[in-house]
Amino acid sequence: MAKQAKRGFMPTDERDFSEKAQVILRKAAEEVGFLLDRGYPVKSVTTFVGNHYLLSERQRLALARVVSPQENIAKRKAKEVGADELSGETLYIDGFNTVITLEIAYSQSMLFRCMDGTVRDLAGLHGTYRLIEQTDLAIKAMCETLGELGIKKAVIYLDAPVSNSGRLKERIFEVCGELTFELEVLIENPVDAILKTKPLVVTADAIILDECGRWFDLTKCVIERKIGDYGLVDICGE
């Protein structure tokens, strides 16, 4: 396990997301949102607006993650379930999506407040993953919070093609220990397609949120309960 890794951190972040840069990014986000609301594809829009403002690739990625069309935002919020509605429920969890975001939170790296209310990061798997010092903290906080919510069962899905998915599965059971709810960890492919069919999911993946039945923002809940006030980067342009 890597001890000194800081998940989600890039040396250029201090420059790309400084207070001065965020002023520009808020203008860019407003324009991206305007075009998305009129049906333009996100890749083309972030390229067009990014070129206009001479944005870095990481800044463009942030825009793509943070901004969504108003129609999608309304549909997602209508399907969101509150923490007080979870007693006795079964949650189907996007494992890497959840654990990595919490690792980033415990690394004190950048997390973004998104227009649909979710918390997202700029980390990318690209088929590779390794456990870091903050992994155990993320897993423990996730399992403790699930217990506090009074759920009946949690089914955590990990992507089979991603390296160390088996090791993460083992670590989840090692760290969580004795639980008040049933826990199942499945290594599957493709996880996104599976989660889209489930009645109550945990993810910040916009594509899954648009197609699933209901969803719960576990990441935000864990951060609020276990970490406290977190300085989310806000470039929503609102």
N, C-alpha and C positions, 0 to 999 in steps of 0.2 A: 504494500500500500504506500503510495507516494505521500510523504509527510509535508512537503513544502509547497505543494500545488495550490493555486488559488483559482478555483473554478470560475470561468466567465470573465477573467481579467485580461485586458490587453493594454500594453504600455501607452497606446495612443488614445485611450479612453479619456484621460484627463483633458486632452486637447479637444477631442471630438465632441465631448459632452460637457464642456465648461459652461459657465453661465452665459458667456457671450455666444457660444455655439448654440445653446438652447434657444436663444431668441430667434435665430435664423431657422432652427429646426421647427419651432412652433409655426412660423410662417409657412414653411414647406409642408408641414402636416396638414394645415388648413387647406392648402391647394391640392394635396393628395386626396384628402377627403372629398373635396368638391368634385374631382374627376371620378373617383370611385363611385360616388353617388349617381353618376351619369353613365355608369356601365363600362368604364374603361378598365382594362386588366391591370392588376396591381404591379406586375413586373414592368410593363410599359410606362405606367404612371410614375413609379419611383425612379426609373431611368430618366424620364423627361424632366421631372422636377429636380432630381439629383444633379443632372447636368446643368440646369439653370442656376442652382445655388452652389455648384462646384463641391458637392458633398462627397465624403469618403464612402467606401463600400460599406463600412460598418454603420455609418449614419443612415445610408439608404436601407440597410437591413432593419434598423430601428424603426424607420417609417413604415416599412412593410409589416412589421410585427405589431406596431402600436395602433395604426389607423385602420378602420374598417368602414364599409358602407353603412349608412344609418339604418337601412332596411335589415341588414344582418345583425346589427347591434340590438335592434328592437326584438328580433326573433330570439336571439341568445338570452337576453335578459328575461324574456317571458318564460323561458324554460329553466331558469336558474332556481335551485332549491336552497333554502336557508338552513343553517345549522340546527335550528329547532325542529326541523321536519325530518330528521334522519334516524330517529329512534326506531330500531327494528328493521332498518333497510339493509339491502346489499349494495355495496359500492363496487363498481368496476373501474379500476384505476390504471391510468396510463403511467406505468412505472417509471420509465426513464424521464419522461416529461416532468413528473412530480419530484423525483429524487434529485435530479440535476438542478432544478430551480431552487430547491431547498439547500443543496450544497452551495450554490452561489450566494444565497442569503447568509449562510453561516461563514462564507468566505468574505462577507462584506463587499462583494462585487456589485456591479450595477444590475438593478432590476427596474423595469419600466411599468408605470401605470398606463394601462391601455384603454382605449375608448369604450370597449365592451365591458370594462370593469375588472378584467383579469390582470394578473401580474405575469409578465413574460420577461425572458432573458434573451441574450444574443448568442448563447452557446449553440454549437451545432455538433451533432454526434458524428455524422459521416462514417458510420460503421465502427467507430472506435470509442471505447470507454474504459476507464480504469478507476478503481476505488481510490479515494483520497482521504486525508485526515478528517474532512468534514462529512464524509459519507455516513459514518456511525451517528453523528449528531442529527443528520437529516432523517435517517431511518427511525431513530428513537423518537424524535419529535413527531414524525408522521404517525407512528403507531400509538403513541400516547394520546394524540389528538383524536384519532379514530375511536379509541376507547372512551374518551370523554364524550364523544358524540352519541354514544349508545347504539352504534350500528350492530346488526346481527352478523354480517359477514363482509369481508373485504377480499376481492379477487384482484390481484396485482398482475398486470400483463407486462412482460419484458420482451423486447424485440429479439428474435432468435439470431438474426444476422449480426447483431452488435456484439463486439468482443466483450468478454467478461460478464455476459448476461447470467451465465450459470453461477459465477462467483458472487454476483450481487444477490441472486436468489438465496444462496446459502447464507449470506451476510444478513439479509433481512430476518431470517428465522433466528440467527444467532443473537442479533441485537434486540429484537422485539421480545424474545423470551415468552413468559406466560402472559396470555392475553384474555380479555373479557369477551372477545368476539372471535369468530372463526376466520382463519386466514389461509388463503390459497394463493400461491405464486405460480404463474404459468409462463413458460417461454414459448412464444407463438410467432407466426409470420403469416400475413401482415397484421400487426396489432391495430393499426388505424381502422382497417376494414371491420375487424371484430368489434371494436368499441362503438362504431357507428350504429350497430344493431342492438346495443344494450340499453336497458331502460333508465339507468341512473349511473352516469360516468363521472370520473374525475380526470380532467385534462384542461390545458389551456390552448390546445391545438384548435385553431379556428375552423378547420375543415371538419373535424369531429363534432365540434360544438354546433355547427350548422345542420348536422344530420342526426345527431343522437336524440333520444327521447327527452331526458332531463339531465341536468348536470349540477355538480356542486364544486365550489372553488375551495378545494382543500388546501392548496398552497397558501392562499391569502389567509385562511383560517389558522394554519400552523404559524405563519409569520406573526400574526396578531397575538396569538396566545402564548407562543414560546419565545419569540424574539422581542416583540414589542414594536415601538415606533421605528419604522425603517424608512430611510430617505429614498423613496422611489423617484426615479427620474421621470419628469412629467413634460412630455412634448406634445400632448394631445391637441394643442392648438385651440382649446376651448376657453 
